[in-house]
Amino acid sequence: MARIVLVGAGSITFAKNLLSDILTFPELSESTIVLHDIDPERLAVAEKMTTWMVGELGVGAKVEAHAERRPALDGADYVINEIAVGGLAAVKRDFEIPARYGVRQTIADTLGIGGIFRALRTIPVMVAMGNDLAELAPDAVLFNYTNPMSMIPWSVYAGTPFRNVVGVCHAARDTQSTLARMVGVPEEEISFTTAGVNHQAFVLRFERNGENLYRRLDELIEADPELRRRVRVEVYRNFGYFPTESSEHGSEYLPWFLSRADQVEHYRIPVNVYLDWLAEGFAEYEEQKRSLDAGAGVTIERGDELASLAIHSIETGTPRLIHGNVRNGGLISNLPADACVEVPCHVDRAGVQPIMVGELPTQLAALNRVTLNVSELTVKAALEGRRDHVYQAALLDPNTAASLPVQRIRELVDELIAAHGDLLPEGIRG
């Protein structure tokens, strides 16, 4: 049976959701579940939870827990990554230091100054993981959930011999469901094509039986002033296609919103909301830990996590369509070949097979190239240890550039480098 490795298994809610899917698939229920986390307490909680779930479901899965990465990866068939390098302390620095300079953020994990530094912390670990996989499990599939998604898979396939990495994210799927609900048409009756860059992909086709459902959406927006106070709706109205990311997330990737207090108010953008989400996540972890200690276990319910669906398809041949973040290589013809792009993918026994999209509308490709400029410079900064590329990524970042002049951006970068210290590549912090 499959050897399925969860890296960052101490993210208990994430692990619970994945395992609820994996262990309730009969074809996967005899797998070996391998847990890895560098936090010994969280690893122990993850092991206790997984063992409890296996017993509660009465399945034959085997459970291993490893504090060291290499024994966990050895012989893996599938690796699911959800690490957060530096933990809560690093995330707080990503918010608090830019805020002192006047840079507002909401999530700070995909683009923006926070996304840049999250990538710089994470890429060295991902490169080490990719090198380990090339040696210990060269035929494995690495499913990455860690943001920034436009940078992390890119760093693996550009910086290591390991190539079989696929980034998975719910945004495209959830957006398609949201649009179906908005126009009142069952999702299964709608033909969608969604592609671009993670968290900035766009619904290119939205129709039923030849009817362009964007016309219905336009009528809804025209009739509802409150809808027009959402960032993603404003992006749609100006660029012609609905974006896959939420308004709070999407506001960080553009120069027109967070840099102006009046726009923050008008579009109801929840500044620093990710810190609230993290606090809720820590409270949930403590509750789940108490429940496990009391022998009450956790709730097991299917959630159709993308990695679990993909693994099931590869193991059984069940065909599915997911959205994956992969090396472009011409999949989107007017974006750079080396870039990490998000496209529909067929999944079956042959693995994850990206679908050719072709050319994006010019205005969407232009938006995506702005994101990819920052992504490419950040990846190169991390792989080559170049501090100048960190400055350049920050200078080209839309929200940071709209908020600060050149010298203040450089000072902000310097302060963040000093604050994150040894978490960053040596050439950058030197």
TIGU-114005 format. One record per atom (N, C-alpha, C, CB): z, y, x. Coordinates in steps of 0.1 Angstrom, whole numbers, plus 5000, padded with zeros to 4 digits. Glycine has a CB too. Example, Ala and Ser with C-alpha at 12.3 -4.5 7.8 and 13.67 -1.06 7.14 Angstrom:
507849435132507849555123507849675132509049555113507149785128507149895137507950005129505749945141
! end
This chain:
500049885008500050005000500050135009501250004991499850245002499650365009500950415016499150475000500850475027501950545034501850695031502050515049502650755023502550895019503750965025502550905003503351075032504351145040504551285033504051155055505751325031506051455026506751535037507051455013506051635042506551725053507051845047505351755063508351875050509051985042509651925029508052095039510051795030510651735018511851795013510851585021512551875021513751945017513452045006514452005029512252085004511852164992511952074980510452224993513252064975513551954966512751954953515051954963512552074947511852074934510352034937511852214928509752084948508452044951508351894953507952114964509251834960509251694963509451614950510351654973510351664941510651594928509351594920511751664921508651704919507451714911506351614916506851854911506151614929505151524935505551374933505051554950506851344935507251204934507251164919508651184940507451254910507351214896505951174892507751334887504951234898503651184896503351054904502651294901503651054917503250944925503950814920503650974940505150824918505950694914505650654900507350724916505050734891504750694878503250644876505050804868502550654887501250594888501450444892500250664898501150344883501350204887500750174900500850114876499550224903498750194915499450254928497350244914500350354926500950414938502450384939500750564937502950314928504450294927505050204938504750244914504150124945504650044956504450104970503949904955504050224970503850294983505050314991503150434980504850345004505950385012506050535012505750325027507150585008507350735007508150775019508150774994507550855027508150905040508551045039507250875052509851075041510351215040510651265054511551215031510151395056510451465069510951605066509251455078511951645072512451785071513351805084513251815058513251925089514051955101515551995097513452075109515752025084517152055079517851915075517152155067518851875083519351745080520051735066520451715091520651835062521251835048520251815037522151955046519151895038518151885028517351755029517152005030517251705041516551575042517451465036516351545057518751475037519651375031519551385016521051395036519451505011519351524996518051464991519551674992516951494999515651444995515651294995514551495004516251235005516351085005517151024994516951035019518251094991519051044979518351054966520451124979517651164965516851184952515751084951516251334952514951064962513850974961514350824959513050974975515450784965515950654963516450644948517150624972517050744943517450744929516250724920518350864926515250804922514050804914513450664914513050904918513350604926512750464927513550364919512650424942514850374920515750284912515650314897517150304917515650444894515550474879514350424873515750624877513250434880511950394875511750244876510750464882512550174884512350034886511149994893512449964873510650074903509450044910509749994924508450174911508749954931508949884944508649974956508149764945508650104954508350194966509450184976508250334961509050194989509950195000510150345004509450115012511350375009511750505012512150515027512850565003511550605034511950635048512350785049510850595058513250815058513550955061513650975076514851005054512951085080512851105095513051255098511451065101514051285107514251425111513151465121515651435117512551365128511451395138510151375131511651305150509151465134507851455128507051335132507151585131506951305144506051205149506351065143506151195164507551015142507750885135507350895120509250845136507551005114507151015100505551005099507651155094504851075108503351075107502750945111502851195114503350875119502750755126502250655115503750685135500950635115500350545105500150595091501150425105500250725090500150785076498750765070500550935076498750745057497450755050497250885044497450645039498350945039498351085033499551165038498251075017499351285041500451375045500351495035500251415060501451535029501551645020502451745027502051605006501951865029502651965037503152085028501752025049504452115029505052225022506152285030505552185008505852325042506852375051506952535049506552345066508152585053508452725053509152755066509352765040508352795076508852815089509752935090507752815100510952925094511853035095512753045083511153155097512352985072513252975060513453115053514552925063514553125046514853245038514953365047516053225030515653345059515853465068514553525072516653415080513553445075512253505080511553575068511353395085511653515056510953585044511653715042511153495032512953725043513653855041513153955051515153835042512953915063512454005073511054055070512453945087510253965064508854005060508854115049508153885056509954115041510054215031510754335035510754155018511954315041512854435044512254525055514154375048511654475065511154565076509954645071510754475088508954585065507854665059508354765049506854585053509354735041509854825030510454955037510954755022511054935049511555055055510455155060512355015067509255095061508055175065507355235053507155095074507755185041507155235029506055135024506555365031505955015029504954915024505554825014504454825036505054835002505554754991504754614991505354824977505554514987504954374986505554314974505154294999504854204969505454124958505753984962504454124946504853914968505053774972505053764987503953684966504153834994504153835009503853705015505453895014502953625009502753495016501253465017503353385007500353545013498953515013498153615022498453514999498353745019497653845027498753955029496453905020498354075033499354175035500154145048500354185024500954245052501754225065502654105064502554355068503154075053504053955051503253825053504753955038502053825047501153705048500753685063499953715040500453785070500053775084501153715092499753915090502353755090503453705098503953565093504653805098503753535081504053405076503053305083503953395061501853345084500853265091501153255106499453325090501553365113501853355127503053265130502153495132503953255121505153165122504653015120506253195113503752995111503452865106502352795114502952865092501452865119500252805126500652725138499352915131501652775147502052685158502552545154503052745167503252545143503752415138502552325132504852435127501652395125500552325120499652265131499752405110499452345141498652295153499352175159498452405163500652175161501352055166501151935156502852095168501251965143501051855134499651805134501351905120498651885135497251845136497051755148496351955136497651795159497451715172498151585170498051795184499351585164500051455161499151365153501351475155498551415142497751335133496551285140497351415121495951365148494751315156495051195164494151425164496351185169496751075178497350965170497851125188498150995159498950885153498350835140500350935150497550925133496950885120495650955118497950925109494650925126493350995126492550985113492550955138492850885105492150865093492850915081491850715091494050975083494851035072494151155066496251065077494651185054494251315047495451405047493651285033495351525052496451625051496151715040496451705065497051715030497051805018498051915021497351735005497552035022498352145025498652235013497752235036499952265011500352355000500852485006501452284991501152485019501852605025500852725025502352575039501252845021500552965022500853025036500853065011499853115041498653155034497553055035498253285041497053015024496052905023494752935030495852865009494353065030493053095037493153085052492653235033494453065057494653065072495152935077495653175076495952865069496652735074495652625077497752695065494852585067493852485070492852525081493052445057492452655081491552705091492152675105491352855089493452705106494152685120494152535124495552735119494152445114494152305118492752255122494652215106491752295114490452245118489852325130489452245106490352445132489852525144490652495156489852665140491852455155492752455166493252315171493952535164492752215164493152075167491951985166494352025158491951865171490851765168490851705154490951655178491951735147492051675133491351765123493551665129490451705115489551785106489851755091488151755109490451645088490551605074491751675067490751455073491651805066492651885060492051955047493251995070492851945036492452015024493652085018491951905013493352215016494452295010494352284995494252445014495452264988495452254973496452364967495952114969495952414956496652524950496352524935496252664956497352554927497152544912496352664906498552544906496152774914495652894908494352884900495552994919493352814906492052804899492252724886491052734908492952614887493152534875493852604864493852404878494952674868495752744858495052864852497052804865494152934860493353044855492352994844492653114866491752874847490852824837491552794824490152694843492752734825493552714813493952834806494852634816494352944814494653074808493553134800495153164819492353134806491153184799490853114787489953184809490952984787490652904775491652944764490752754778492952954767493852994757493553134752495252994762493153224761492953364756491853374746492653454769490753304748489553314739489653204728488353294747490753124728490953034717489952924716490853114704489452874728488552754728489252644736487152804735489152524731489752414739489152404753489552274731490052384762489552384776488452284779490752364786488652164773487652054775486252084770488151924769486152194762484852224757484152334765484952274742484852384775484352494783483752444797485452594786482652504801482052474814482552584823480552464813483252544834483752644844483052614857485252634845482852724865482652714879483552824885481052734883484352784894485352874900485352854915486752854895485152964923485052954937485253084944483652894942485553084957485753204965486753174976486353314956487753254978488853234987490153214980488953354997490953134985492253104978492953234974493153014987493453234961494153344955493253464953495353384964491953444957490953554954489653484951490853654965489653364944488453304939488253374925488653144937487053344920486653404907485953294898485653524910486153314885485453224875484053274874486253224862483153204880481753244880480953204868481053184893481353084862480753044849481853014839479852914851481753074827482753064817482053054804483853184817481652934799480752924788480952794780479352934792480552794768480652674759479252664752481752684749478652554754477352524748476352644750477552494733476352704762475452814765475952944761474152784758477052954754477653084750478553134761478553074737478253264765478953324776480353374770478153444782481453304773482753334767483353464773483653224770482753514783483253644788483053754777482453694801482153744769481953844758483153844749480653814750483753724746484953714738486053784745485253574734486153754758487253814766487153964766487153754781485954014767485754164767486254224754484254194769485954154743486454204730487954204730485954114719488654104735490054104735490654214743490553964741490054234755490554344764490354474758489854334778489254494752488954624745489954654734487554634740490354554727491254574716492754584719491054454706493054554732494454544736494754634748494854394739495354744746495654834758496654774768496254964753497454684763498454624772497754524782499554554764496754464777495954374786495354454798494854304779494954584795494354664805495354714815493654784798496654684813497654724823498054604832498954774815497054514834497254404843496254414854497154264835496754394866495954404878494654314877496754374891494854194874493754094874492754134863494253954872493154194852492154244842491454364848492954284829492154454855491454564861490454524871492454664867490754424879489754364889488554314881490454254897488854234871487754184863486854294857488254094851487454394852486654504846485754574856487554604839486254574868485454654878484554564886486454714888484854434887483954344895483254244887484854284906483554224874482654144866483054004864481354154870483953954872484353814871485953804872483753724882486453714864487953704864488553634876488353624851489553704882490053644895491153534892490753754903491353444901492253334899493753364902491853224908494053474907495453504910496053594900495553564924497353574899498153654890498153804894499653604889498553884885498554024888499454064899498854104875500754004899501654044909501154004923503053984907500553884924500053834936498753914940499653684935497853934931496553994934496754134938495753984922497754204934497954344938498154364953499154404931498554264960498754274974497554264983499754164978496454214977495254194985494254314984494554064980494654414977493754524974494454654978493354524960493654764980494254894985494754984974493254964994494454954961494555054951495855054943493455044942496754954945497854934936499254964942497854804930499654884951501054894956501255014965501354764964500255074970500355194979500755314971499155214987500655304957500855424949501955394938499555474942502955474938504055454929503655454914505155544931502655554911502255564898501455434893501355684896500755374902499955254899500955134898498955224910501955134906502955024904503555034890504055034915503855154886504455164872503455134861504955314870502255184863501155164852500855024850499955244856500654944862500354804861501554714861499454774872502754764860503954694858504054584869503954624844503854624882503954534893505354514898503054584905505854384898507254354901507354354917507654224895507654464923507854464937508954374941508054614942508754304952509854214958510154094949511054294961509354064939509653954930509953824937508653944919509253794948509353664954510853634959508453654966511553744962512953724966513753674954513553854972513453724942514153674931513753524928513753754918512553494930512153354928512853264938510553334930512953304950513653224960515153204957513553294974515753314952517153294947517253194936517753434943516353194927516353094916516152954922515253124906515252944932514952814938516252764945513852824948516952844952518152804959519252754948518752914968519352834937520252794927519852654921520352894916518552634919518052504914518352394923516552514911518152414936518452314946519952274946518152364960520852374945522252344944522652264932523152474944521952294921522252224908521752074909521552294896520552064915520051924917520951844927518551934922521451904937522251844947523551794940522651934959524151884932525351844924525151734915525951964916523951734908523651624899523451494906522351664891522851494918522651374925523951324931521651394937524851414935526151374940526951304929526951494946526751354917527551304905526851174900527551404894525751134906525051014901524251034889526150904898524051154885523251184872521751194875523751314866521351204888519951204891519251334887519251094884517951324886517051444883516151404872516351494896515551504866514551484856513251434862514251614847512651324856511451274861510351304850511551114864509451384853508351414843507051444850508751534834505951384845504651404852504251554851503651314845503651604862503151734862501751754867504151814870501051644870499751644875499551734887498751704864500451714897500251784910498951744916501451754919498251834922496951814927496851714938496351944932497851714947497851614958497951474953498851644969498851454943499151324937497851274930500351324928497251364923495951324916494851284926495451444907494751354937493751324947494051194953493651434957495251164957495651044963495350924953497151044967495650944941495350834931493850814930495950874917493050914930491650904929491050824942490951034928491550864953491150794966491550654966491650864978492750624961493250484961492550394951494750484959492250454939491750374928490250394925492550404916489650494930488250524927488150604914487450404926489250644908489150724895488550864899490550734889487450894893486851024896487551144890485351034892487751244898488451364893487751484900489951364896487951604894487451734900488751814903486451804891488951854915489951944918489352064926491051874927490152164928489752274937490452264951490052414931489652254961490152234975489752354984489652104980490652374993490452475004490052405017491652565006488752425020488152355031487252445040487252235025486852395051485952475060484652495052485552395073484152625052482952665044481752585048482752805045481252605060480052525065478852545055480452385066478752655049477552685040477852645026476452605045479052605022479352575008479152704999480752525006479652815005479352944999478553025009480753024996477253045006476253075016476453215022474953065011477053305014477253445019478653475024476853545009479353365028480653385035480553315048481853325026481353355058481253295071481453145072482253355081480653075080480652925080482052875084479652885090482752935093484052885098485152915089484352935112484952995079486053035070486552925062485653155062487752935057488352845048488152905034489952825050487352825025487052875012487552775002485452885011487652824989488152744978486952704969489252814970486652574968485552534960485852414951484252504969485152384941485352254934485052144943484452254921485752034941485651914949485651784940486651904960484751694942484851564936485751484945483451494936486551404938487451304945487351174940488951354944487151074948487050934944487350844957485650894938486950724957487250644969486650694982486750504967485650774981484950834992485750954998483550884989486850994991487651104996487351234988487451125010487751344994487551474988486251524993488751574992485351554983483951594987483651724981482951484981483651834989483351964984481951974978483552074995481852064968480652084961479952214965480852084945478752214968477952334972477952434961476552294976478352554963478452664953477152754954479652744955476752784967475652874969476153014971474752874957475453114966475753254969476653314959474453334970477753374963478553444954477853584950479953474960478153634938477753774935478153864947478353824922477353954950477554044962478854104963476454144963479354154951480654234951481754134953480754304938481654014949482753914951482853874966482653794942481653844971481553814986482153924994480153784990481854054990482454164998483954164997481854294992484554144986486054134985486554014993486454114970485853904992486353785000486253815015485553664996485253885019485053905033486153995039483753975036486654085031487854165035489054075038488254275024489353985028490353885030490153805042490553795018488953755044488653665055488653735069487253595053488353865069488553945081489953935087488054085079490853955077492353955081492653815085493254005070492253715077492553575080492053535094491953485069490753565097490153515109490953575121488753555110491253705120491953775132493353715133492053925129494053685122495353625123495253485129495953615109494353405125494153265130493953275145493053185123492953365149492653375163493853435171491453475165494653525165495853575172496753465175496553685163496953375165497953265167497353155177498253195154496153125176495553015184495353065199494252965179495053195200494853245214495953325220493553325214497053345212498153415217497853565219498753355229497053625210496653765213497253865204495053775211498153945210498854045202497854155197499854115211496754185204495854285199495254245186494754305210495054115184494454065171495454085160493953925172496754075163497754105152497654245148499154075157497554335157497354485153496154495145497254575166495054435149493754455142493854395128492654385150494454275127494554215113495354315104495254085114496454365109497254455101496554585098498554495108495754635107494954765105493854735095494354805118493354615094492354585084492854535071491354485090494154505070494754465058494654575047496154405060494154545035493954655025495254725022493354595013496254655018497554725013498254795024498454625007498354735036498954795047498254925052499054695059496854915053496055025057496155145046494654985059496255105034496355215023497755275023496155155010498755215030500155255029500555335041501055145027499955315053500455365065499255415074501255265073499555515083498555555093498655455105498855695098497655465114497455375125498755345133496355415134499355455138500455435147501655375140500855575153501855405127502955345120502655195118503255415107501455155116501155015115501454945128499654995111501054995139501354935152502854925154500755015163503655025150505055025152505654915143505655155148505154905130505654795121505354655127504954815108504154635132503854505139504754485150502354505144505054575159505954555170507354515165505954685179507854585155509154555150509254415144509654655140508154375137508154245131508054135142507054225121507354165152507254065163508554045170506154115174509254155172510554155179511554075170511054295182511454105156512454045147512153885146512254105133510953845146510653705144510753625157509253685138510653695169510953635182510253505184512353615183511153395187510553275192509853195181511753185197509853235169509053175158507553195160509453215144507253295168505853335170505253275182505653485170503853265183503253215195503653295207501753215194503753235219504353295231503553415235504353195242502153415235501353525239501553645231499953485239501853625218502053745209503453805211501953695194504453735213505753795215506053845229506853695211505153805239505353845252505053985255504553755262
! end
